[in-house]
């Protein structure tokens, strides 16, 4: 069994305009959700300055 037919069918599938647009939208949505998950705590204050005692 060769991989070439699989490669051709997958590239033909991904060359559809609406499928590539959907995948790109899902990709950017995953990035946004990851950023919200990492920084969603709401605490954007800066840490205390470490050299205040000098």
CHARMM internal coordinates of N, CA and C (Angstrom, degrees):
IC EDIT
DIST 1 N 1 CA 1.4547
DIST 1 CA 1 C 1.5322
ANGL 1 N 1 CA 1 C 108.63
DIST 1 C 2 N 1.2928
ANGL 1 CA 1 C 2 N 115.85
DIHE 1 N 1 CA 1 C 2 N 131.79
DIST 2 N 2 CA 1.4558
ANGL 1 C 2 N 2 CA 121.70
DIHE 1 CA 1 C 2 N 2 CA -177.61
DIST 2 CA 2 C 1.5272
ANGL 2 N 2 CA 2 C 110.57
DIHE 1 C 2 N 2 CA 2 C -99.35
DIST 2 C 3 N 1.3008
ANGL 2 CA 2 C 3 N 114.91
DIHE 2 N 2 CA 2 C 3 N 155.16
DIST 3 N 3 CA 1.4687
ANGL 2 C 3 N 3 CA 120.13
DIHE 2 CA 2 C 3 N 3 CA 179.71
DIST 3 CA 3 C 1.5310
ANGL 3 N 3 CA 3 C 111.79
DIHE 2 C 3 N 3 CA 3 C -89.81
DIST 3 C 4 N 1.3249
ANGL 3 CA 3 C 4 N 116.32
DIHE 3 N 3 CA 3 C 4 N -12.98
DIST 4 N 4 CA 1.4634
ANGL 3 C 4 N 4 CA 119.91
DIHE 3 CA 3 C 4 N 4 CA -176.56
DIST 4 CA 4 C 1.5369
ANGL 4 N 4 CA 4 C 113.41
DIHE 3 C 4 N 4 CA 4 C -61.30
DIST 4 C 5 N 1.3296
ANGL 4 CA 4 C 5 N 120.41
DIHE 4 N 4 CA 4 C 5 N -44.03
DIST 5 N 5 CA 1.4745
ANGL 4 C 5 N 5 CA 117.90
DIHE 4 CA 4 C 5 N 5 CA 177.32
DIST 5 CA 5 C 1.5196
ANGL 5 N 5 CA 5 C 112.74
DIHE 4 C 5 N 5 CA 5 C -61.78
DIST 5 C 6 N 1.3344
ANGL 5 CA 5 C 6 N 116.67
DIHE 5 N 5 CA 5 C 6 N -36.51
DIST 6 N 6 CA 1.4646
ANGL 5 C 6 N 6 CA 119.75
DIHE 5 CA 5 C 6 N 6 CA 177.48
DIST 6 CA 6 C 1.5191
ANGL 6 N 6 CA 6 C 110.57
DIHE 5 C 6 N 6 CA 6 C -64.81
DIST 6 C 7 N 1.3137
ANGL 6 CA 6 C 7 N 116.61
DIHE 6 N 6 CA 6 C 7 N -43.21
DIST 7 N 7 CA 1.4588
ANGL 6 C 7 N 7 CA 120.89
DIHE 6 CA 6 C 7 N 7 CA 179.56
DIST 7 CA 7 C 1.5172
ANGL 7 N 7 CA 7 C 111.59
DIHE 6 C 7 N 7 CA 7 C -62.30
DIST 7 C 8 N 1.3192
ANGL 7 CA 7 C 8 N 116.27
DIHE 7 N 7 CA 7 C 8 N -43.44
DIST 8 N 8 CA 1.4595
ANGL 7 C 8 N 8 CA 120.15
DIHE 7 CA 7 C 8 N 8 CA 179.84
DIST 8 CA 8 C 1.5233
ANGL 8 N 8 CA 8 C 111.70
DIHE 7 C 8 N 8 CA 8 C -65.41
DIST 8 C 9 N 1.3173
ANGL 8 CA 8 C 9 N 116.91
DIHE 8 N 8 CA 8 C 9 N -40.13
DIST 9 N 9 CA 1.4614
ANGL 8 C 9 N 9 CA 118.77
DIHE 8 CA 8 C 9 N 9 CA -178.92
DIST 9 CA 9 C 1.5330
ANGL 9 N 9 CA 9 C 111.42
DIHE 8 C 9 N 9 CA 9 C -71.09
DIST 9 C 10 N 1.3197
ANGL 9 CA 9 C 10 N 117.07
DIHE 9 N 9 CA 9 C 10 N -37.02
DIST 10 N 10 CA 1.4668
ANGL 9 C 10 N 10 CA 119.61
DIHE 9 CA 9 C 10 N 10 CA 178.52
DIST 10 CA 10 C 1.5224
ANGL 10 N 10 CA 10 C 110.94
DIHE 9 C 10 N 10 CA 10 C -68.42
DIST 10 C 11 N 1.3181
ANGL 10 CA 10 C 11 N 117.67
DIHE 10 N 10 CA 10 C 11 N -42.78
DIST 11 N 11 CA 1.4643
ANGL 10 C 11 N 11 CA 119.09
DIHE 10 CA 10 C 11 N 11 CA 178.45
DIST 11 CA 11 C 1.5221
ANGL 11 N 11 CA 11 C 111.47
DIHE 10 C 11 N 11 CA 11 C -66.77
DIST 11 C 12 N 1.3266
ANGL 11 CA 11 C 12 N 117.30
DIHE 11 N 11 CA 11 C 12 N -35.79
DIST 12 N 12 CA 1.4703
ANGL 11 C 12 N 12 CA 119.75
DIHE 11 CA 11 C 12 N 12 CA 176.49
DIST 12 CA 12 C 1.5212
ANGL 12 N 12 CA 12 C 110.29
DIHE 11 C 12 N 12 CA 12 C -66.41
DIST 12 C 13 N 1.3291
ANGL 12 CA 12 C 13 N 116.42
DIHE 12 N 12 CA 12 C 13 N -37.41
DIST 13 N 13 CA 1.4594
ANGL 12 C 13 N 13 CA 120.59
DIHE 12 CA 12 C 13 N 13 CA 178.14
DIST 13 CA 13 C 1.5267
ANGL 13 N 13 CA 13 C 110.74
DIHE 12 C 13 N 13 CA 13 C -66.38
DIST 13 C 14 N 1.3324
ANGL 13 CA 13 C 14 N 117.60
DIHE 13 N 13 CA 13 C 14 N -42.43
DIST 14 N 14 CA 1.4606
ANGL 13 C 14 N 14 CA 121.32
DIHE 13 CA 13 C 14 N 14 CA -177.84
DIST 14 CA 14 C 1.5275
ANGL 14 N 14 CA 14 C 112.96
DIHE 13 C 14 N 14 CA 14 C -76.58
DIST 14 C 15 N 1.3154
ANGL 14 CA 14 C 15 N 117.78
DIHE 14 N 14 CA 14 C 15 N -14.98
DIST 15 N 15 CA 1.4593
ANGL 14 C 15 N 15 CA 120.56
DIHE 14 CA 14 C 15 N 15 CA 179.33
DIST 15 CA 15 C 1.5209
ANGL 15 N 15 CA 15 C 112.77
DIHE 14 C 15 N 15 CA 15 C -79.69
DIST 15 C 16 N 1.3287
ANGL 15 CA 15 C 16 N 117.81
DIHE 15 N 15 CA 15 C 16 N -9.01
DIST 16 N 16 CA 1.4535
ANGL 15 C 16 N 16 CA 119.68
DIHE 15 CA 15 C 16 N 16 CA 174.58
DIST 16 CA 16 C 1.5220
ANGL 16 N 16 CA 16 C 108.95
DIHE 15 C 16 N 16 CA 16 C -67.12
DIST 16 C 17 N 1.3014
ANGL 16 CA 16 C 17 N 115.47
DIHE 16 N 16 CA 16 C 17 N 135.00
DIST 17 N 17 CA 1.4623
ANGL 16 C 17 N 17 CA 121.02
DIHE 16 CA 16 C 17 N 17 CA -173.15
DIST 17 CA 17 C 1.5234
ANGL 17 N 17 CA 17 C 112.56
DIHE 16 C 17 N 17 CA 17 C -62.69
DIST 17 C 18 N 1.3122
ANGL 17 CA 17 C 18 N 118.01
DIHE 17 N 17 CA 17 C 18 N -42.20
DIST 18 N 18 CA 1.4619
ANGL 17 C 18 N 18 CA 119.54
DIHE 17 CA 17 C 18 N 18 CA -176.29
DIST 18 CA 18 C 1.5278
ANGL 18 N 18 CA 18 C 111.60
DIHE 17 C 18 N 18 CA 18 C -75.34
DIST 18 C 19 N 1.3229
ANGL 18 CA 18 C 19 N 117.65
DIHE 18 N 18 CA 18 C 19 N -29.56
DIST 19 N 19 CA 1.4679
ANGL 18 C 19 N 19 CA 120.09
DIHE 18 CA 18 C 19 N 19 CA 178.87
DIST 19 CA 19 C 1.5221
ANGL 19 N 19 CA 19 C 110.20
DIHE 18 C 19 N 19 CA 19 C -71.99
DIST 19 C 20 N 1.3270
ANGL 19 CA 19 C 20 N 117.10
DIHE 19 N 19 CA 19 C 20 N -43.81
DIST 20 N 20 CA 1.4609
ANGL 19 C 20 N 20 CA 118.64
DIHE 19 CA 19 C 20 N 20 CA 178.42
DIST 20 CA 20 C 1.5296
ANGL 20 N 20 CA 20 C 110.70
DIHE 19 C 20 N 20 CA 20 C -66.59
DIST 20 C 21 N 1.3215
ANGL 20 CA 20 C 21 N 117.36
DIHE 20 N 20 CA 20 C 21 N -35.30
DIST 21 N 21 CA 1.4606
ANGL 20 C 21 N 21 CA 119.89
DIHE 20 CA 20 C 21 N 21 CA 175.91
DIST 21 CA 21 C 1.5196
ANGL 21 N 21 CA 21 C 112.13
DIHE 20 C 21 N 21 CA 21 C -65.86
DIST 21 C 22 N 1.3256
ANGL 21 CA 21 C 22 N 116.35
DIHE 21 N 21 CA 21 C 22 N -39.31
DIST 22 N 22 CA 1.4621
ANGL 21 C 22 N 22 CA 120.77
DIHE 21 CA 21 C 22 N 22 CA 178.04
DIST 22 CA 22 C 1.5231
ANGL 22 N 22 CA 22 C 111.05
DIHE 21 C 22 N 22 CA 22 C -66.06
DIST 22 C 23 N 1.3239
ANGL 22 CA 22 C 23 N 117.17
DIHE 22 N 22 CA 22 C 23 N -43.85
DIST 23 N 23 CA 1.4618
ANGL 22 C 23 N 23 CA 120.14
DIHE 22 CA 22 C 23 N 23 CA 179.16
DIST 23 CA 23 C 1.5261
ANGL 23 N 23 CA 23 C 111.43
DIHE 22 C 23 N 23 CA 23 C -65.28
DIST 23 C 24 N 1.3142
ANGL 23 CA 23 C 24 N 117.57
DIHE 23 N 23 CA 23 C 24 N -38.72
DIST 24 N 24 CA 1.4514
ANGL 23 C 24 N 24 CA 120.82
DIHE 23 CA 23 C 24 N 24 CA 177.93
DIST 24 CA 24 C 1.5262
ANGL 24 N 24 CA 24 C 110.93
DIHE 23 C 24 N 24 CA 24 C -66.47
DIST 24 C 25 N 1.3170
ANGL 24 CA 24 C 25 N 117.44
DIHE 24 N 24 CA 24 C 25 N -39.36
DIST 25 N 25 CA 1.4637
ANGL 24 C 25 N 25 CA 121.42
DIHE 24 CA 24 C 25 N 25 CA 176.17
DIST 25 CA 25 C 1.5200
ANGL 25 N 25 CA 25 C 111.09
DIHE 24 C 25 N 25 CA 25 C -63.38
DIST 25 C 26 N 1.3265
ANGL 25 CA 25 C 26 N 117.76
DIHE 25 N 25 CA 25 C 26 N -43.82
DIST 26 N 26 CA 1.4599
ANGL 25 C 26 N 26 CA 121.32
DIHE 25 CA 25 C 26 N 26 CA 177.83
DIST 26 CA 26 C 1.5243
ANGL 26 N 26 CA 26 C 111.78
DIHE 25 C 26 N 26 CA 26 C -64.47
DIST 26 C 27 N 1.3208
ANGL 26 CA 26 C 27 N 116.95
DIHE 26 N 26 CA 26 C 27 N -35.46
DIST 27 N 27 CA 1.4608
ANGL 26 C 27 N 27 CA 121.83
DIHE 26 CA 26 C 27 N 27 CA 177.87
DIST 27 CA 27 C 1.5235
ANGL 27 N 27 CA 27 C 110.86
DIHE 26 C 27 N 27 CA 27 C -63.46
DIST 27 C 28 N 1.3436
ANGL 27 CA 27 C 28 N 116.71
DIHE 27 N 27 CA 27 C 28 N -49.26
DIST 28 N 28 CA 1.4568
ANGL 27 C 28 N 28 CA 120.01
DIHE 27 CA 27 C 28 N 28 CA 179.63
DIST 28 CA 28 C 1.5247
ANGL 28 N 28 CA 28 C 111.91
DIHE 27 C 28 N 28 CA 28 C -68.43
DIST 28 C 29 N 1.3081
ANGL 28 CA 28 C 29 N 118.01
DIHE 28 N 28 CA 28 C 29 N -32.63
DIST 29 N 29 CA 1.4569
ANGL 28 C 29 N 29 CA 121.23
DIHE 28 CA 28 C 29 N 29 CA 175.71
DIST 29 CA 29 C 1.5299
ANGL 29 N 29 CA 29 C 110.86
DIHE 28 C 29 N 29 CA 29 C -65.62
DIST 29 C 30 N 1.3181
ANGL 29 CA 29 C 30 N 116.50
DIHE 29 N 29 CA 29 C 30 N -39.39
DIST 30 N 30 CA 1.4671
ANGL 29 C 30 N 30 CA 120.28
DIHE 29 CA 29 C 30 N 30 CA 177.03
DIST 30 CA 30 C 1.5259
ANGL 30 N 30 CA 30 C 110.94
DIHE 29 C 30 N 30 CA 30 C -64.61
DIST 30 C 31 N 1.3353
ANGL 30 CA 30 C 31 N 117.81
DIHE 30 N 30 CA 30 C 31 N -37.86
DIST 31 N 31 CA 1.4683
ANGL 30 C 31 N 31 CA 120.75
DIHE 30 CA 30 C 31 N 31 CA 176.50
DIST 31 CA 31 C 1.5198
ANGL 31 N 31 CA 31 C 110.29
DIHE 30 C 31 N 31 CA 31 C -64.38
DIST 31 C 32 N 1.3241
ANGL 31 CA 31 C 32 N 117.42
DIHE 31 N 31 CA 31 C 32 N -46.02
DIST 32 N 32 CA 1.4638
ANGL 31 C 32 N 32 CA 120.69
DIHE 31 CA 31 C 32 N 32 CA 179.29
DIST 32 CA 32 C 1.5238
ANGL 32 N 32 CA 32 C 111.80
DIHE 31 C 32 N 32 CA 32 C -62.54
DIST 32 C 33 N 1.3150
ANGL 32 CA 32 C 33 N 117.40
DIHE 32 N 32 CA 32 C 33 N -42.51
DIST 33 N 33 CA 1.4589
ANGL 32 C 33 N 33 CA 120.37
DIHE 32 CA 32 C 33 N 33 CA 178.56
DIST 33 CA 33 C 1.5252
ANGL 33 N 33 CA 33 C 111.17
DIHE 32 C 33 N 33 CA 33 C -65.39
DIST 33 C 34 N 1.3108
ANGL 33 CA 33 C 34 N 117.34
DIHE 33 N 33 CA 33 C 34 N -36.83
DIST 34 N 34 CA 1.4621
ANGL 33 C 34 N 34 CA 120.65
DIHE 33 CA 33 C 34 N 34 CA 176.34
DIST 34 CA 34 C 1.5204
ANGL 34 N 34 CA 34 C 111.76
DIHE 33 C 34 N 34 CA 34 C -64.89
DIST 34 C 35 N 1.3237
ANGL 34 CA 34 C 35 N 117.36
DIHE 34 N 34 CA 34 C 35 N -40.61
DIST 35 N 35 CA 1.4602
ANGL 34 C 35 N 35 CA 120.49
DIHE 34 CA 34 C 35 N 35 CA 177.78
DIST 35 CA 35 C 1.5175
ANGL 35 N 35 CA 35 C 111.47
DIHE 34 C 35 N 35 CA 35 C -67.61
DIST 35 C 36 N 1.3211
ANGL 35 CA 35 C 36 N 116.90
DIHE 35 N 35 CA 35 C 36 N -39.37
DIST 36 N 36 CA 1.4665
ANGL 35 C 36 N 36 CA 120.04
DIHE 35 CA 35 C 36 N 36 CA 176.78
DIST 36 CA 36 C 1.5220
ANGL 36 N 36 CA 36 C 110.10
DIHE 35 C 36 N 36 CA 36 C -65.19
DIST 36 C 37 N 1.3122
ANGL 36 CA 36 C 37 N 117.28
DIHE 36 N 36 CA 36 C 37 N -38.44
DIST 37 N 37 CA 1.4644
ANGL 36 C 37 N 37 CA 121.15
DIHE 36 CA 36 C 37 N 37 CA 178.86
DIST 37 CA 37 C 1.5258
ANGL 37 N 37 CA 37 C 111.09
DIHE 36 C 37 N 37 CA 37 C -65.87
DIST 37 C 38 N 1.3509
ANGL 37 CA 37 C 38 N 117.17
DIHE 37 N 37 CA 37 C 38 N -40.03
DIST 38 N 38 CA 1.4607
ANGL 37 C 38 N 38 CA 119.78
DIHE 37 CA 37 C 38 N 38 CA -178.54
DIST 38 CA 38 C 1.5196
ANGL 38 N 38 CA 38 C 112.39
DIHE 37 C 38 N 38 CA 38 C -75.67
DIST 38 C 39 N 1.3280
ANGL 38 CA 38 C 39 N 117.09
DIHE 38 N 38 CA 38 C 39 N -41.11
DIST 39 N 39 CA 1.4580
ANGL 38 C 39 N 39 CA 120.66
DIHE 38 CA 38 C 39 N 39 CA -173.79
DIST 39 CA 39 C 1.5202
ANGL 39 N 39 CA 39 C 112.92
DIHE 38 C 39 N 39 CA 39 C -110.13
DIST 39 C 40 N 1.2946
ANGL 39 CA 39 C 40 N 118.26
DIHE 39 N 39 CA 39 C 40 N 14.42
DIST 40 N 40 CA 1.4506
ANGL 39 C 40 N 40 CA 121.52
DIHE 39 CA 39 C 40 N 40 CA -175.78
DIST 40 CA 40 C 1.5146
ANGL 40 N 40 CA 40 C 115.10
DIHE 39 C 40 N 40 CA 40 C -80.49
DIST 40 C 41 N 1.3187
ANGL 40 CA 40 C 41 N 117.53
DIHE 40 N 40 CA 40 C 41 N 4.16
DIST 41 N 41 CA 1.4574
ANGL 40 C 41 N 41 CA 120.07
DIHE 40 CA 40 C 41 N 41 CA 179.80
DIST 41 CA 41 C 1.5167
ANGL 41 N 41 CA 41 C 111.73
DIHE 40 C 41 N 41 CA 41 C -67.67
DIST 41 C 42 N 1.3044
ANGL 41 CA 41 C 42 N 117.19
DIHE 41 N 41 CA 41 C 42 N -26.69
DIST 42 N 42 CA 1.4563
ANGL 41 C 42 N 42 CA 121.24
DIHE 41 CA 41 C 42 N 42 CA 179.05
DIST 42 CA 42 C 1.5098
ANGL 42 N 42 CA 42 C 113.68
DIHE 41 C 42 N 42 CA 42 C 88.65
DIST 42 C 43 N 1.3177
ANGL 42 CA 42 C 43 N 117.64
DIHE 42 N 42 CA 42 C 43 N 1.92
DIST 43 N 43 CA 1.4550
ANGL 42 C 43 N 43 CA 121.15
DIHE 42 CA 42 C 43 N 43 CA -179.99
DIST 43 CA 43 C 1.5242
ANGL 43 N 43 CA 43 C 108.93
DIHE 42 C 43 N 43 CA 43 C -100.23
DIST 43 C 44 N 1.3184
ANGL 43 CA 43 C 44 N 116.42
DIHE 43 N 43 CA 43 C 44 N 92.61
DIST 44 N 44 CA 1.4511
ANGL 43 C 44 N 44 CA 121.15
DIHE 43 CA 43 C 44 N 44 CA -178.47
DIST 44 CA 44 C 1.5257
ANGL 44 N 44 CA 44 C 111.56
DIHE 43 C 44 N 44 CA 44 C -104.81
DIST 44 C 45 N 1.3230
ANGL 44 CA 44 C 45 N 116.69
DIHE 44 N 44 CA 44 C 45 N 17.97
DIST 45 N 45 CA 1.4668
ANGL 44 C 45 N 45 CA 119.64
DIHE 44 CA 44 C 45 N 45 CA 179.38
DIST 45 CA 45 C 1.5275
ANGL 45 N 45 CA 45 C 109.99
DIHE 44 C 45 N 45 CA 45 C -74.20
DIST 45 C 46 N 1.3165
ANGL 45 CA 45 C 46 N 115.32
DIHE 45 N 45 CA 45 C 46 N 153.52
DIST 46 N 46 CA 1.4566
ANGL 45 C 46 N 46 CA 120.18
DIHE 45 CA 45 C 46 N 46 CA 179.56
DIST 46 CA 46 C 1.5241
ANGL 46 N 46 CA 46 C 109.34
DIHE 45 C 46 N 46 CA 46 C -81.66
DIST 46 C 47 N 1.3181
ANGL 46 CA 46 C 47 N 117.74
DIHE 46 N 46 CA 46 C 47 N 150.05
DIST 47 N 47 CA 1.4669
ANGL 46 C 47 N 47 CA 119.77
DIHE 46 CA 46 C 47 N 47 CA 178.32
DIST 47 CA 47 C 1.5305
ANGL 47 N 47 CA 47 C 110.10
DIHE 46 C 47 N 47 CA 47 C -69.64
DIST 47 C 48 N 1.3102
ANGL 47 CA 47 C 48 N 118.28
DIHE 47 N 47 CA 47 C 48 N 159.89
DIST 48 N 48 CA 1.4681
ANGL 47 C 48 N 48 CA 120.20
DIHE 47 CA 47 C 48 N 48 CA 179.57
DIST 48 CA 48 C 1.5213
ANGL 48 N 48 CA 48 C 110.90
DIHE 47 C 48 N 48 CA 48 C -64.12
DIST 48 C 49 N 1.3146
ANGL 48 CA 48 C 49 N 114.32
DIHE 48 N 48 CA 48 C 49 N 149.37
DIST 49 N 49 CA 1.4684
ANGL 48 C 49 N 49 CA 120.22
DIHE 48 CA 48 C 49 N 49 CA -179.19
DIST 49 CA 49 C 1.5227
ANGL 49 N 49 CA 49 C 108.69
DIHE 48 C 49 N 49 CA 49 C -69.38
DIST 49 C 50 N 1.3112
ANGL 49 CA 49 C 50 N 117.90
DIHE 49 N 49 CA 49 C 50 N 129.62
DIST 50 N 50 CA 1.4594
ANGL 49 C 50 N 50 CA 122.11
DIHE 49 CA 49 C 50 N 50 CA -170.75
DIST 50 CA 50 C 1.5352
ANGL 50 N 50 CA 50 C 112.10
DIHE 49 C 50 N 50 CA 50 C -76.43
DIST 50 C 51 N 1.3149
ANGL 50 CA 50 C 51 N 119.09
DIHE 50 N 50 CA 50 C 51 N -24.77
DIST 51 N 51 CA 1.4633
ANGL 50 C 51 N 51 CA 121.94
DIHE 50 CA 50 C 51 N 51 CA -174.89
DIST 51 CA 51 C 1.5221
ANGL 51 N 51 CA 51 C 112.29
DIHE 50 C 51 N 51 CA 51 C -102.33
DIST 51 C 52 N 1.3099
ANGL 51 CA 51 C 52 N 119.41
DIHE 51 N 51 CA 51 C 52 N 34.80
DIST 52 N 52 CA 1.4527
ANGL 51 C 52 N 52 CA 121.15
DIHE 51 CA 51 C 52 N 52 CA -178.89
DIST 52 CA 52 C 1.5201
ANGL 52 N 52 CA 52 C 112.38
DIHE 51 C 52 N 52 CA 52 C -71.16
DIST 52 C 53 N 1.3117
ANGL 52 CA 52 C 53 N 119.03
DIHE 52 N 52 CA 52 C 53 N -24.75
DIST 53 N 53 CA 1.4525
ANGL 52 C 53 N 53 CA 122.19
DIHE 52 CA 52 C 53 N 53 CA -177.59
DIST 53 CA 53 C 1.5210
ANGL 53 N 53 CA 53 C 114.77
DIHE 52 C 53 N 53 CA 53 C -82.04
DIST 53 C 54 N 1.3064
ANGL 53 CA 53 C 54 N 119.37
DIHE 53 N 53 CA 53 C 54 N -6.71
DIST 54 N 54 CA 1.4583
ANGL 53 C 54 N 54 CA 121.20
DIHE 53 CA 53 C 54 N 54 CA -176.96
DIST 54 CA 54 C 1.4944
ANGL 54 N 54 CA 54 C 112.77
DIHE 53 C 54 N 54 CA 54 C -94.02
END
COOR INIT
IC SEED 1 N 1 CA 1 C
IC BUILD
